[in-house]
Amino acid sequence: MKIATWNVNSVRARVPHLVAWLGRFAPDVVLLQELKCMDADFPMMEIEATGYRASFQGQKSYNGVAILAREAIEDVVIGLPGDPEDAQARYIEATVSGVRVASIYLPNGNPNPGPKFDYKLGFLARLEAHARGLLALERPVVLGGDYNICPTETDVWDEKAMAGDALIDPLSRAAWRRIVNQGWTDALRQIHPQLRLYSYWDYFRDRFTHDHGLRIDHLLLSPQAADRLMDANVDRSPRGLEKPSDHTPAWVELRG
């Protein structure tokens, strides 16, 4: 079972890239972030034509998350529990073929310090609490998405160039560790412990050509999912296309 996560940075702008990639890569489940469109504008017809179903939560101009799957998408939950006042479209969760999956678009948190960073830390605290509850289910769970956190120095092309950035702030990294230390497996690091493996390159200064990237797109596996881990990697090819997203898909393959 192949599960991928991809911040498409405007799903309507990337429809040709998304459709082509679905046909080529053929994942079983895709977790999308940063749709940047209202529900009514989601390209459902184009996606269904590729053989995929979709559940999503859109938002005008910002945010937005979706789950695409070739099999039924069941028991859908929209929104991260813990703050009923939070109207930002950043979390969707469902079951596909017996695996519980979530598409997560964590806040960027910049400028740091400030209200946006405070919101990021609050979101992480809510995710920590919810993730603990998902672990208690003792079933295969994959928490994928754009976490907007570089967990270690290996996940950043140049830490000095990012000094003060919320993506490498010690509080962001500590919140990440608290979640992982509950018992989650960082799939990409499990397969590639030391490799500088990036999933995001800023458009600015042609970062992709120089491989000046960040690893901020992650797939966390519950123990039951980690027991089925076969492979994980990043597919760089969509980032090299004309008018690409600044992110590229990260993926995991589970046995059975």
Rosetta blueprint (number, residue, H / E / L):
1 M L
2 K E
3 I E
4 A E
5 T E
6 W E
7 N E
8 V L
9 N L
10 S L
11 V L
12 R L
13 A L
14 R L
15 V H
16 P H
17 H H
18 L H
19 V H
20 A H
21 W H
22 L H
23 G H
24 R H
25 F H
26 A L
27 P L
28 D L
29 V E
30 V E
31 L E
32 L E
33 Q E
34 E L
35 L L
36 K L
37 C L
38 M L
39 D H
40 A H
41 D H
42 F L
43 P L
44 M H
45 M H
46 E H
47 I H
48 E H
49 A L
50 T L
51 G L
52 Y L
53 R E
54 A E
55 S E
56 F E
57 Q E
58 G L
59 Q L
60 K L
61 S L
62 Y L
63 N L
64 G L
65 V E
66 A E
67 I E
68 L E
69 A E
70 R L
71 E L
72 A L
73 I L
74 E E
75 D E
76 V E
77 V E
78 I E
79 G L
80 L L
81 P L
82 G L
83 D L
84 P L
85 E L
86 D L
87 A L
88 Q L
89 A L
90 R L
91 Y E
92 I E
93 E E
94 A E
95 T E
96 V E
97 S L
98 G L
99 V E
100 R E
101 V E
102 A E
103 S E
104 I E
105 Y E
106 L L
107 P L
108 N L
109 G L
110 N L
111 P L
112 N L
113 P L
114 G L
115 P H
116 K H
117 F H
118 D H
119 Y H
120 K H
121 L H
122 G H
123 F H
124 L H
125 A H
126 R H
127 L H
128 E H
129 A H
130 H H
131 A H
132 R H
133 G H
134 L H
135 L H
136 A L
137 L L
138 E L
139 R L
140 P L
141 V E
142 V E
143 L E
144 G E
145 G E
146 D E
147 Y L
148 N L
149 I L
150 C L
151 P L
152 T L
153 E H
154 T H
155 D H
156 V E
157 W L
158 D L
159 E L
160 K H
161 A H
162 M H
163 A L
164 G L
165 D L
166 A L
167 L L
168 I L
169 D L
170 P H
171 L H
172 S H
173 R H
174 A H
175 A H
176 W H
177 R H
178 R H
179 I H
180 V H
181 N L
182 Q L
183 G L
184 W L
185 T E
186 D E
187 A H
188 L H
189 R H
190 Q H
191 I H
192 H L
193 P L
194 Q L
195 L L
196 R L
197 L L
198 Y L
199 S L
200 Y E
201 W L
202 D L
203 Y L
204 F H
205 R H
206 D H
207 R L
208 F L
209 T L
210 H L
211 D L
212 H L
213 G L
214 L E
215 R L
216 I L
217 D E
218 H E
219 L E
220 L E
221 L E
222 S L
223 P H
224 Q H
225 A H
226 A H
227 D L
228 R L
229 L E
230 M E
231 D E
232 A E
233 N E
234 V E
235 D L
236 R L
237 S H
238 P H
239 R H
240 G H
241 L L
242 E L
243 K L
244 P L
245 S L
246 D L
247 H E
248 T L
249 P L
250 A E
251 W E
252 V E
253 E E
254 L E
255 R L
256 G L
